[in-house]
Amino acid sequence: MQLSKVFFLKKIISSAPIILLFISVLNEFDFNYLNFKYFSFNFPYILIFYWSLKGGEKLGYGLVFLAGLINDVVVGLPIGISSILYLLICGFASYLRNITLRPSLVKEWFFFLFTISVVTTIFYIINSIFFLVKVDYYYLLFNVIFTFIFYYMFSIIFSYYSKFIGKEND
């Protein structure tokens, strides 16, 4: 009986990226209640890029697609936009993983900036041209900047988590 509890706990801890992804798309938090008008960042972008780059087996593409559908429902976007964007982030991360010989956090960080810039541009084009949704440029700009800045911090945290999980599985 005790062995199954330990196994179950290890399974939950090793599934933390997936659980965190679904919590983040269901929560869709902003800091509007703190009166920071343009302070927001896209945590799912950080999470998806990092785990697609470092631990592709942690997040499956099907789960990422499902998380995008849930995000669209929660936020009120046309169904499928977030899924496409999330899968594009997975594609960029997979590309970087395949061409990288020597990983470097700074290089990954700047490639992440390129990735979220492309994804945000595609998001803007789809919403403004096809769905005639008014998009706030300042909000998007500051969202990209803060997402870029927070990637560095979260990648360090996720790296420690990966090392912790690696020791747990030994």
Summary of the structure (lengths in Angstrom):
residues: 170
radius of gyration: 16.9
end to end distance: 21.4
largest distance: 57.7
contacts: 482
relative contact order: 0.14
helix: 78%
strand: 0%
